[in-house]
Amino acid sequence: MNFSVTEYNFVKIKADDIIFIVDGNQVKDSIRIPVDEFKTIEVLKGEEAIEKYGEKARSGVIIIIKKDK
């Protein structure tokens, strides 16, 4: 998994083996989100992740909802 906070308070996400969903859309490559834009973060693992997102979610799913602007 590649999920890091940069020196300018951005979270940098690179979708490798874990599925990242941001505001209902799957991150295909990479994305940067300002930390102060996060509303919620949810982690799905195991059977719950596979049930909802299929076999590709075997390594887990991170669901991020950003604050309304």
NUSE-265177 format. One record per residue (C-alpha): residue in three letters; x, y, z; chain. Coordinates in nm, 4 decimals. Each point is the difference from the previous one (the first is absolute). Layout:
# residues N
REC,Ala,X,Y,Z,A .
...
# end
This chain:
# residues 69
REC,Met,0.0000,0.0000,0.0000,A .
REC,Asn,0.1223,0.3458,-0.0785,A .
REC,Phe,-0.1753,0.2554,0.2209,A .
REC,Ser,0.2077,0.2867,0.1381,A .
REC,Val,-0.0326,0.3541,0.1363,A .
REC,Thr,0.2215,0.2479,-0.1821,A .
REC,Glu,0.1804,0.2947,0.1545,A .
REC,Tyr,-0.2801,0.2332,-0.1122,A .
REC,Asn,-0.2811,-0.1931,0.1768,A .
REC,Phe,-0.1202,-0.1822,-0.3072,A .
REC,Val,-0.0727,-0.3711,0.0081,A .
REC,Lys,0.1511,-0.1718,-0.3016,A .
REC,Ile,-0.1722,-0.3228,-0.1015,A .
REC,Lys,0.1325,-0.2477,-0.2526,A .
REC,Ala,-0.2347,-0.2876,-0.0753,A .
REC,Asp,0.2055,-0.3195,-0.0050,A .
REC,Asp,-0.1495,-0.3144,0.1512,A .
REC,Ile,-0.2558,0.1798,0.2193,A .
REC,Ile,-0.3064,0.1642,-0.1511,A .
REC,Phe,-0.0482,0.3672,0.0814,A .
REC,Ile,-0.3447,0.1557,-0.0435,A .
REC,Val,-0.0198,0.3809,0.0224,A .
REC,Asp,-0.3488,0.1530,-0.0005,A .
REC,Gly,-0.1399,-0.3119,-0.1659,A .
REC,Asn,0.2635,-0.0240,-0.2750,A .
REC,Gln,0.2805,-0.2540,-0.0084,A .
REC,Val,0.3501,0.1492,-0.0180,A .
REC,Lys,0.1588,-0.1491,-0.3112,A .
REC,Asp,0.3543,0.1320,0.0353,A .
REC,Ser,0.0852,0.2562,0.2664,A .
REC,Ile,-0.1587,0.3021,0.1640,A .
REC,Arg,0.0916,0.2746,0.2482,A .
REC,Ile,-0.2594,0.1270,0.2472,A .
REC,Pro,0.0521,0.2850,0.2488,A .
REC,Val,-0.0276,-0.1388,0.3531,A .
REC,Asp,-0.2554,0.2636,0.0993,A .
REC,Glu,-0.2393,-0.1245,-0.2726,A .
REC,Phe,-0.0518,-0.3423,0.1640,A .
REC,Lys,-0.3430,-0.0615,0.1509,A .
REC,Thr,0.0186,-0.3775,0.0644,A .
REC,Ile,0.2263,-0.2959,-0.0672,A .
REC,Glu,-0.1324,-0.3564,0.0128,A .
REC,Val,0.2021,-0.3197,-0.0351,A .
REC,Leu,-0.1568,-0.3226,-0.1274,A .
REC,Lys,0.1877,-0.3284,0.0297,A .
REC,Gly,-0.0596,-0.3671,-0.0564,A .
REC,Glu,-0.3371,-0.1350,-0.1055,A .
REC,Glu,-0.1742,0.3363,0.0428,A .
REC,Ala,0.2318,0.1609,-0.2574,A .
REC,Ile,-0.0310,-0.2931,-0.2408,A .
REC,Glu,-0.3809,-0.0056,0.0302,A .
REC,Lys,-0.0273,0.3684,-0.0824,A .
REC,Tyr,0.2788,0.0432,-0.2614,A .
REC,Gly,0.0741,-0.3505,-0.1263,A .
REC,Glu,0.3119,-0.2145,-0.0019,A .
REC,Lys,0.2209,0.2970,-0.0933,A .
REC,Ala,-0.0613,0.1310,0.3553,A .
REC,Arg,0.1687,-0.2966,0.1660,A .
REC,Ser,0.2783,0.2267,0.1342,A .
REC,Gly,-0.2488,0.2542,0.1348,A .
REC,Val,-0.1870,0.3177,-0.0870,A .
REC,Ile,0.0460,0.3517,0.1366,A .
REC,Ile,-0.3009,0.2257,-0.0480,A .
REC,Ile,0.0558,0.3753,0.0335,A .
REC,Ile,-0.2773,0.2576,0.0092,A .
REC,Lys,0.1078,0.3606,-0.0427,A .
REC,Lys,-0.1697,0.2942,0.1717,A .
REC,Asp,-0.2596,0.1947,-0.1969,A .
REC,Lys,0.1442,0.3163,-0.1439,A .
# end
